[in-house]
Amino acid sequence: MTDVRARAAAERAARDSYGRLVALLAAQAGNVALAEDALADAFEEALTRWPDAGVPRNPDAWLLTVARNRIRDVWRSAAHRRSVPLPDGSAGAAPDGARGRAVGDPPAVDPFADVDPFAIPDRRLALLFVCAHPAIAADVRTPLMLQTVLGLGSAQVATAFAVPPAAMQQRLVRAKRRIADARIPFVVPDRAAMAERLPPVLEAVYGCAALTWRQDGRDLAGEAQHLAVTLAVLLEDEPEAWALAALVTLSLARRRTGPFVPLDEQDPAGWDEHLVAEGEAYLRRAYRPGPPGRFRLEAAIQAVHTDRRRSGATDWAALRTLYVALDAVAPSLGGRVALAAVVGRLDGPEAGLAALPAEPSPAFQPWWAVRADLLARAGRRDEAVAAFGRAAALADDPAVRDHLATWARVTAAGGPT
């Protein structure tokens, strides 16, 4: 077998199984960092051995066995040395069923003894709840999910969050140490606790998706959708999880390269019809009798937009109904700004300006962008030029910034309104 084929096989295993393998290893060892290091060693050994020996019939079982043995080696070494902490200071974290051992000691009972490498249980859901545990700082939950569940490198995660790689690495190390030191259990909350524990998980996955809606987050788009769908599949019957999967998938269907184009000006023929159908199927799975939740409403809003691919027109009245409902369920400045934009489409720009919330502090870029558009439509040219300039200055995405700056120039020159 060639190095190329062996590497391709290892990459497939990493893409398809990394989260499952890390989740199982971390749950049994009680230590995320140790699990990641052991699995990295296993992948490195695979790249060394598979070109000559061939790819195993069950690559996941091979990788799990090697990683498990690596963890046992670390424990044996720690027991021999009776030393202070293993890498990242987390050797003292007790694996499932072996709480209370001293730092540096191996577990009294081998937590891997009953694990069948050929029937790997899926512990990713438990790992997602660990990443979004109340003991973990909110600003590191999404990065932690991206690294531990999807296997993204800290440098890639740092770029997505516009944080220096060294700073992001420190945050992730601290979070993993916190998991070990606090002995956060790798368990899925029962139904009684789910209402409290699920929202942070959904928010963290949503945060991952929000990164991809920026032009510079394009490389993470598929990963965010994979994470959202994984969560929904693992939870099985949780409507808001399926709604989140629908929201992310429908948004992904409209992604495009090149210059920024506002949603209502995009050509629907360029959208991904397969992702649209997939997202709509997830939204149907999210349906339950009774009042809809936040993500179901947001997904329904996306579905109205993508339906333009079939109907050729945007149902602005339906959007107003949905945004009003969203404001009642999960009020936010962003939702109210979007509602004002819809009102401007239905009732005219002056009505939209009247519906726009008071100028926020600190400045909110979408507020200025919507205000600029409404002012331009109302013929208030000078105010519109100033608002376009302010919106452009506040934009993080270079493509959006260029688009708004162009409209400021066009409006100033007396162009279309």
N, C-alpha and C positions, 0 to 999 in steps of 0.2 A: 504494500500500500504506500502511496506517495505521501509526503508531508502535507501536501495541499489537501488531500482527501481526509487525512487524520485531523487536520486543523478545522476543516469544514464540519466534521462530525462533532468535534469538541464545541465549536461555536453553536451548532444546533442544540446540543445538550444545554449549553449555557443559556441560550435564548428561551428554550422551552421549559427547562427544569431548575434553573438556578434558584428561584424563589422557593420552590418546594423543598429542595435539598437544604438550603440555608435554614429554612423554617424548622425542618425536622431536627437538624443538627443542633440548632440553637435551643430548641425546646428541650431536647434531651440533656444538653450540656449546661443550660441556663446561662449561656454566654454568647452573645451575637458576634463579638469580635473574634473569639476563638473559632466559632463555626465558619466565619468567612475566611479566616486564614487557612483553616484545614481544607476547605473546599478549593481555595486558590492553589494550595499544594497539590490537590488531586488533579486539577485541570493541568497544572504544569507537568505532572507525571504522565498524564494522558498524552500530552504532546510529545513526550520523550519516547513512550513505549508503543503507542498505537501505530506509528508508521511501520515498525518492524513486526509487531505481534498481531496487528489488525485491530479493527474496532470491535469491542466486545458485542455479543448479541444483545445485551442489555446495558448500554452505556451508563444509565442512571445508577443501576445497582453497583457497577464497577466504581463509579465516582464516590458513591455513598460509602462503600466499604473502605476505600483508601482514605477518605476524609475521617471516617470513624476511627480507623486505626491511628491516624495522625493525632487525633484528640486524645486517644488512650496513651499514646507515647508521651504527650505533653503532661498528662496527669501522672504517669509513672515517674517522669523526670522531676516533676514538682514534689512528689512524695519522697523521692530519694534526696532531694536537696533540702526539703522543708523550708523553702525560701519564701520570700515575700512575693508580691503579685507577679503573675504571668503578664504577657503583653497587655497594655492598656489598663493595668491595675485591676483586672477583672477575674483573676483566678479563683477568688473566693465565692463566686456565684455558684449556688448549688443547682444541680440539674433537677429535673422533675423527680420527685420521690427520694431526694437525697439532701434535704434541707439541713442546715445547721452544722455542716462540717467546717473545719478550720481552714483559714487561708492557706493555700498550697497543698492541702490534702486532696487525694483523689476521692471520688464518691464511694461511700461504703458499699453500695450496690451498683454494678455496671448498668447505667441507664440505657445502654444500647443492646443489652443482652436479648431482649425480646423483639428487637427491630428486624424485620425481614427485608433485606435489601431488594428482594424481588417483588415486594408488595409495599411500596413506600406510601405511608399515610400522608395526606395533604394537611400540613400545619400552617399554610400561608395565611389563613384567616386569623389564626391566633397571633401570628407575627404582625399582621396589620393592626390588631388591637393593642399589641405591645408598643408598636411605633406611635400610636395615638393615645397612649396611656396618660392620665392626668399628671403623672410624675415627670413626663417628658415635656420640655418647653415647647410651646405651640409653634414657634418659628422654625423648629428643626424636625417636626413630625413628617412633613412632606418630603424633605431631603432624605430623611431616614428611610422612608418607604421606597423612594427611588433607588437607593443604594442596596438595601437589604432584600427587598422583594423582587426588584427588577435587575439588580446587579450592575447599575450604572456606576462608573467611577466617580470619585469625589471631585475630580477636576471638571467633569461634564456637569455634575450637579451644581458646582460652584458657578460655572458659566451661566447656567439657566437662571440662577438667583442673583446674578451680578454681584457675587461675593468673591473676594480673593480666595484662590484654592486653599491656601494655608489656613485661612480663617474657617472655611467650610469644613476642612478636615478636622480641625480642633473641635468644632461644634458636634460633628458626628462621633468623634472619639468620646467626648463628654457624655453624649446621649447613651452610647453603648455602655459606658462605665456606670451610668445611672441605672440602666436596666439590670446590670449585674449587682450593683451595690444595694439597690432597693429590692432585689429578688422579685422583680415583677413577674408574675406567673404567666406562662404561655398557655392561656386558656381563652376560649370564646365565652363571653358573658352569657349567663342564662337569660331567659326572656324577661325576668324581673328587672335586670340591670341593663338590658339592651337599649332601652329608650334613652338612658343617660350616657352610655358608652358609645353608641353608634354614631351620633352626630359628629364628634371629632374625627372619626375615621372617614366619614363622607366628606367633611370639610377638607381634610388633608388630601384626599384623592381629587377633589374639586380644585384644590390649589395646584396640583400637578397639571391638571387640564388647563387651568387659566394661564400657566406659563406658555403653553403651546399656542395660545391664541395670539401671542406676540409674534412678529415676523422672525425674531431671532430665536424663537423656541421651536422652530419647525421640526428639528431633528427629534424632539421628544414627543411629537404628536401621536405617533403610533404607540409609544410606551404608555402614555396617559390613557389612551383608549383601552389598551390591554389591561392596565391596572383596574380601571373602572369595571370592565366586563368581568374580570377575575373576581372582584369583590361581589358583584351581583350573583355570579354563578355559585360562589361559595356560600352566600347567605340564602340562596334558593328562593325564598318567598318574601323577601323584604322589598316592598314596593318602591321605597325611596332609593334603594340601591339600583334597581332596574331603571328607575327614572334618571339617575345620574349617568348610568351607562348609555341611555338614550341621548341625553344632553350632550355628552362628550362625543358620541359617534356622529350625531347629526352636525355638530360643529366641525368635526374632522372632515365630513363630506364636502364642506364648502371651502376647505383650505385651498389656497392657490399660491403660486410663486409670482414673482414680478412685483410691479408697483401696487400700492394699496388701492383697492376699489371698494367704496362703501357697499354694504350688503344689498341695498335695494337697487344698486346700479350694476351688480354682477350679472353675468350671463349664466342662467341656470344650466345651460347645456354643458358647461364646464364642470359642474358638480359631479361627484362620484355617485352614480345611481345605486350601486350595490351597497355603499355605506348608508345612503338614505333609506333604503329598504331595511337594512339591518337595524338602524336606529329606530325606525318606526315600529319594528317588531319588538324591540326592547320596551318602547313606550306602551305598547299594548299589554305587555307583561306587567307593567307598573300599575295598571288600572285596578282600582278597588272602589267599591261603593263608598260614598261619603266624601267629605271635603278633601281635595288633593293637597299634598305637601308641597314644599318649596321646589324641590327638584322636578317633580312632575309638572308643575306649572312652567318652570324654565324650559323643560324639554318640550312641552307643548308649544311654547313660543317659537322654539327652533323649528318645530314641525310645521308651523304655519309658514315660516319663511321658506323652508325647503319645498313646501307644497307648490310654490310658484313654478317649480320645474314641470308640474303637470297642468296647472291651471293657467299659467301665464300672467297671473296678477297676484298681488299681495292682499290678503284679507285684513285690512287695517282695523276694521270693527272687531274682529276676533282678537287681534292683538290688544286692543284697548281693554276688552273684557278680561283677558288673561293678566295683563299688567295690573289692573285694578285688584284682581283676586290675589296676585302675588304681593301687592302692597299690604293687603290685609293679613296675609300669612307670614310674610318675612319682609317687613318694610326696610328699605335701604335707599340711600341716595342714588345709587346707580339705577335702581328700578324706577324711581320717580323721575329721573332725568329721561329714561327711555320712554316712560309714559307720556311725558311732555312732548317728545318728538312725535309720538303716534298721534296725540291730540292735534299737533300742528298739521299733520297729514289729513286728518279728518275734518277739522273745523277751521283750518287756516292758521297761518303763522302767528298772528297776534294772540289767538287762543292758546297756541302752544307756548308762547312766551309767558302768558298769564299762568299757565300750569307749571312752569318751571319753578323749582324750589328757589328760595333766596340764595344769593351767592354764598357758596360754602367757604369756610376757612378751616383748614388750609385749602388752597386751590385744588379743584377736582377737574382734571383734564376733560372728561366727557361732558361735564356741564358747560364748559366753554365751547366745545365743538358743536354741541346741539344749539346753544345760544347763537353761535355764529351763523349756522345754517338757517335758523328761524329768522334772524335779523335780515339776512340776505334775501330770503323769500318775501319778507315784509317790505323790501325796498329801502331799508334803513342802512344804506351803503357804508357810511363812515363808521357806524357802530359795528357793523359786520366785519369790516376790515380789521378793526382793533381786536375783535373777539377771535377771529381766525388766527391772528398773530399770537394772541395769548395762548390759544389751544395748541398751536404749533410749538411754542416754547415749552409747554408742559408735557409734550408727547415723549415717551421713552423710546417708542419704535421709530427708527429713522424713516421707514416707508410712510408711516402716518404723518410724521413731521413734514416730509416733503409734500405730501398731498395737501395738507392744510396751508402750508406756505404758498403753494401754487394757487389755491383758491383765494387767499388773501390778495395776491397780485391780480388775479382775474377780476375779482370784485372791485378792487381799487381802480382798475382800468375800465370799469363800466360793463364788464362781461355778463354772462348769464346769471340770473338769480333764481 
